[in-house]
Amino acid sequence: MRFNAMQTGAFLAALAVALGAFGAHALKSRLDPHMLANFETGVRYQMYAALALMILGTQAGQTRAPAFLLSGALIFSGSLYLLSLTGVKMLGAITPIGGVLLIVGLVLAALDAGKL
């Protein structure tokens, strides 16, 4: 099933803004600086993936990259959010998987752009 990358990216971006505000206001006094930095890294990379998805949504030939970018953002950022909020260090082992998926998505976007 193919999803609409533009819509998905816009939703992911809106969620990143909301989570960023939540982190800056509600979590600033509750998390230690290291965990807050992890949360902020999750927000930042979620926004990068969201912007990439919105751009890819304007390119008809981009059929492979969006799924990798979305999966990568969910795993990378999601694991950082959970790590920050729960303190469960084992969740940090999942984060690199999301990072690899983000990289694969960007590489596929570049390769598919060469075919357009």
N, C-alpha and C positions, 0 to 999 in steps of 0.2 A: 504494500500500500504506500503510495507516494503522498507526502504531506506538502502543504504550502509553506515553502521556506520563508517567504516574506511575512506571512502571518505569524508563523512560529517564532521567527526572529524578533518581531515587534513585541510579542507577548513576553519572550525571554528578556528583552531589554527593559520592558516595564517592570517586570519582576526584579531585575537587577537594581533598578532605581529604588524600588520599595525596600528591598533587602539592604541596600546601602544606607538608606535613611534609618532603617531599623537598627542597623549596626552602629551608626554614628550617634544615635540618640538613646536607644534603649539598652544597648549592650556595652557602651563605652565605660560605664561605671561598674559593670558586672563581670567583665572578662579582664584577665590580665593582658598586658600589651601584646604579648606573643600570640595569644589566642585571637585577640581582636585583629591583629595583622593577618592571621590565617583567614579569618572571615572576610576581611577586605580583599585579600587575594582571590578568594572565591568569587566575590562580586565583580572584580575587575575582569577576570577571565570569562565569566558568564557574559559580561557586556561585550567583550571582544567577539565571542562566538555569536552573540545576537546580531551584532553589526555585520559580521561575515555572512550570516544566514540571510539577512535582509538584502545584502548586495547580490548574493547568489540567487535569490528569489527573482531577480530581474534578468537572469541569464537562462534561457530555455535549455541549453545543453548541460546544465549542471544538475546531474541526476544522482551522482554518487556521493559527493562531498557533504551535502546537507545532513544526511543521516549520521555520518561520522561526527560532524560538528555538534549536532544536538546530543548524541550519546556522550561525547567527550565532555561537553559542558555539564550535563547532568551528573556524570560520575566525578569529574574533577571538582567542580564547585560544590556539588552536593556532599561529597566526602569531607571537604573543608568546612562546610557549614556544620555538619554533624560533629566533626572533630572539635570545632570551636565551642559548640554548645554543650557537648557531653563530656569532653575531656578524654574520650576513649582513644588512646594513641594508636591502636590497631587500625583505625579508620584511615590513618595516614598512609598505610600500605596500599590502599585502593587508589589514592590520588594519582599516582603515576600512570595507571591504566587510562584514566581520563585524559591525561596529558598526551599520551601516545595517540589516542583516538582524535584529539584535536589536531595534532600534527599530521596524521594521515588525512584527515578531512581537508586541511589546507593544501597539502601536496596534491590530493586528487582535484581540488579546485583549480590549481595551477595547471595540471595536466589536461583537464577537461577544457580549460580556457584556451589552450593551444589548438583544440579541435573546432572551436567556434568560428 
